[in-house]
Amino acid sequence: MADDITIEKPTGKLGVLLPGLGAVATTFIAGIAAIKKGIALPIGSLTQLGTIRLGKRTEKRVPMIKDFIELADMNDLVFGGWDIFPDNIYEAGLNAGVLRRELLDGVRDEIQEIHPWKAVFDQNYVKKLSGEHVKEADTKYDYAQMLVEDIQQFRESNRLDRMVTVWCASTEIFIKPHPVHETIESFEKAMKENHQAIAPSMIYAYASIASGVPFANGAPNLTVDIPALTEFARQKDVPIAGKDFKTGQTLMKTILAPGLKARLLGLNGWFSTNILGNRDGEVLDDPESFKTKEESKLSVLEYILQPELYPDLYSDFYHKVRINFYPPRGDNKEGWDSIDIFGWLGYPMQIKIDFLCRDSILAAPIVLDLVLFLDLAQRVGMNGIQEWLSFYFKSPMCAPEIYPEHDLFIQLMKLKNTLRHLKGKELITHLGLEYYD
């Protein structure tokens, strides 16, 4: 381990706070219960199944990540959260329709005792949803204090040593950065004045940071990606990460687009359309919520392909994204991509992708990894934006003076090199000249 880095041991219980106990959260919680009972595997989780190479290839040292660095054990996780519906996790899991009933029945005893707390919710920010299991208060600042009380009560009643919050709730309407987002003083003043630029997700983020709890944003909402809350997180020594879980179609883009760029193949156009029928699909049927998601999805190709550096290949490509609510599919999203590329001498070619995926199945392991890695970050003393966790997000947060890294493979290298750095191990550059000296 590096001399100046101390990793506190992950002793005791780790609380997991989830705003939004819908398809993603219930798939995650029930999945953890199933894995702990030995009836399923944590497929898709880097922390549970991933490995990390140490030293030269000839040394053949490739431990599991969970054996290499001090991560919390899944058996120490305790779950809590908020939702606008009162259903317990078993009932909410049945309603979500992601997991088979026989799996949910197999973990019913473990999950039916988890009931949501009343949520902070305003239908002005999520037009397609409504629920009665909500808090009542005069100001947004009062709502924040109520959330802080929930967090403290959860900590005390379960005798938790540490906690992490992961936003799993719906996509809010598109909100542009506003002057009230600039400082924590202006932000708190705006909450007390019920300013419309303060969305519910921001209230959750504020309450989490104020409570000293790391926060990850799984939706494309602005949420914690504002100067007031990023600086607040640094002041409170709280790690934060976001935004928008990288699943489905955008995951495919961050795999394929780096390949096109690496081979210097040009792009004329990339048309993407989706159908899905879960609560997320219903919410995104509202144009204002779709605008938030569209901004997140459209940014990926621009940053990966860098048209300003490769004008002959990418300066004029057309990129369109569509999402359509189609109830019969439920959580089983289907994404089509029609990609027009060109190669040697400008000759055109096409790529077609039809990805029949399950959004919540892809998102659940991301939630697990973010919980464990953000807890690690806090035990190491890292605070503010955790860019090394960009691997998990469509629209990664980063320092304001740099651009976000979207290339999935660079993101993974950054993540693993961060783990090596924390343990005082040599970083892997893949240069490899020493094998041929």
Secondary structure as GFF3:
##gff-version 3
##sequence-region A 1 437
A	DSSP	beta_strand	14	19	.	.	.	ID=ss1
A	DSSP	alpha_helix	23	36	.	.	.	ID=ss2
A	DSSP	alpha_helix	46	49	.	.	.	ID=ss3
A	DSSP	three_ten_helix	57	59	.	.	.	ID=ss4
A	DSSP	alpha_helix	65	68	.	.	.	ID=ss5
A	DSSP	three_ten_helix	74	76	.	.	.	ID=ss6
A	DSSP	beta_strand	77	83	.	.	.	ID=ss7
A	DSSP	alpha_helix	89	96	.	.	.	ID=ss8
A	DSSP	alpha_helix	101	106	.	.	.	ID=ss9
A	DSSP	alpha_helix	108	111	.	.	.	ID=ss10
A	DSSP	beta_strand	117	118	.	.	.	ID=ss11
A	DSSP	alpha_helix	140	157	.	.	.	ID=ss12
A	DSSP	beta_strand	162	167	.	.	.	ID=ss13
A	DSSP	three_ten_helix	179	181	.	.	.	ID=ss14
A	DSSP	alpha_helix	184	192	.	.	.	ID=ss15
A	DSSP	alpha_helix	200	210	.	.	.	ID=ss16
A	DSSP	beta_strand	215	217	.	.	.	ID=ss17
A	DSSP	alpha_helix	227	235	.	.	.	ID=ss18
A	DSSP	beta_strand	239	242	.	.	.	ID=ss19
A	DSSP	alpha_helix	248	262	.	.	.	ID=ss20
A	DSSP	beta_strand	266	276	.	.	.	ID=ss21
A	DSSP	alpha_helix	279	284	.	.	.	ID=ss22
A	DSSP	alpha_helix	287	305	.	.	.	ID=ss23
A	DSSP	alpha_helix	311	314	.	.	.	ID=ss24
A	DSSP	beta_strand	318	325	.	.	.	ID=ss25
A	DSSP	three_ten_helix	327	329	.	.	.	ID=ss26
A	DSSP	beta_strand	334	342	.	.	.	ID=ss27
A	DSSP	three_ten_helix	344	346	.	.	.	ID=ss28
A	DSSP	beta_strand	348	356	.	.	.	ID=ss29
A	DSSP	alpha_helix	359	380	.	.	.	ID=ss30
A	DSSP	beta_strand	384	385	.	.	.	ID=ss31
A	DSSP	three_ten_helix	387	392	.	.	.	ID=ss32
A	DSSP	alpha_helix	408	422	.	.	.	ID=ss33
A	DSSP	three_ten_helix	433	436	.	.	.	ID=ss34
###
